[in-house]
């Protein structure tokens, strides 16, 4: 497990993996499941997972910008550092 409940993290930019975007998020749950890129479209999510060769793995639920984001992959997150603020 890369993160633990309560950790502050930053979300990696979808266009530049060396950059983070938005405000910090907090880890609220850790479990094994299929990651979700399309939160409300299970069919497209399944297709994306198959196309990328991704299966169930450790994922994180986070609170980001007042909303719960489910099944976030560890590679989409970076630890928050105080100098990031």
C-alpha positions as CSV (number, residue, x, y, z in Angstrom):
1,X,0.0,0.0,0.0
2,X,1.4,3.3,-1.0
3,X,-0.9,5.6,1.0
4,X,-2.9,5.2,4.3
5,X,-6.2,6.6,5.4
6,X,-5.8,10.2,6.4
7,X,-2.9,10.9,4.0
8,X,-3.1,14.1,2.0
9,X,-2.4,13.6,-1.7
10,X,-2.3,15.6,-5.0
11,X,-3.9,14.3,-8.2
12,X,-1.6,13.9,-11.2
13,X,-2.4,15.9,-14.3
14,X,-3.8,13.7,-17.1
15,X,-1.6,15.4,-19.6
16,X,1.6,15.7,-17.7
17,X,2.5,13.0,-15.2
18,X,5.2,15.2,-13.6
19,X,2.6,17.9,-12.7
20,X,-0.2,17.8,-10.1
21,X,-3.5,19.8,-10.4
22,X,-6.1,21.1,-8.1
23,X,-6.3,21.2,-4.3
24,X,-5.0,18.4,-2.0
25,X,-7.3,15.4,-1.4
26,X,-7.5,13.1,1.6
27,X,-7.5,9.3,1.5
28,X,-10.6,8.0,3.2
29,X,-10.7,4.3,2.1
30,X,-8.3,1.7,0.8
31,X,-9.4,-1.6,-0.9
32,X,-8.9,-3.9,-3.8
33,X,-11.1,-3.3,-6.9
34,X,-11.1,-2.2,-10.5
35,X,-10.0,1.4,-10.8
36,X,-12.7,3.8,-12.1
37,X,-11.9,6.4,-14.7
38,X,-15.6,6.7,-15.8
39,X,-17.4,7.0,-12.5
40,X,-20.9,6.7,-13.9
41,X,-20.4,4.6,-17.1
42,X,-19.5,1.0,-16.1
43,X,-19.4,-0.2,-19.7
44,X,-16.9,2.4,-20.8
45,X,-14.9,1.8,-17.6
46,X,-14.6,-1.9,-18.3
47,X,-13.6,-1.2,-21.9
48,X,-10.9,1.2,-20.8
49,X,-9.5,-1.3,-18.3
50,X,-9.4,-4.0,-20.9
51,X,-7.7,-1.7,-23.4
52,X,-5.1,-0.7,-20.8
53,X,-4.6,-4.2,-19.5
54,X,-5.5,-3.2,-16.0
55,X,-7.2,-5.5,-13.5
56,X,-8.2,-5.3,-9.9
57,X,-5.6,-3.6,-7.7
58,X,-5.4,-1.6,-4.5
59,X,-7.4,1.6,-5.1
60,X,-8.3,4.6,-2.9
61,X,-11.4,6.6,-2.2
62,X,-10.6,10.2,-1.7
63,X,-12.3,13.4,-0.8
64,X,-11.4,16.0,-3.4
65,X,-13.0,19.4,-3.7
66,X,-15.8,18.4,-1.4
67,X,-16.7,15.3,-3.4
68,X,-15.9,11.6,-2.9
69,X,-13.9,10.1,-5.8
70,X,-14.0,6.3,-5.9
71,X,-11.4,3.7,-6.9
72,X,-8.5,6.0,-7.7
73,X,-5.3,4.3,-8.8
74,X,-2.1,5.0,-6.8
75,X,-0.3,6.1,-10.0
76,X,-2.9,8.9,-10.3
77,X,-1.8,10.3,-6.9
78,X,1.3,11.9,-5.3
79,X,2.0,12.6,-1.7
80,X,1.2,16.1,-0.6
81,X,4.2,18.1,0.6
82,X,3.9,21.3,2.6
83,X,5.8,23.3,0.0
84,X,3.1,22.3,-2.6
85,X,0.6,24.6,-0.9
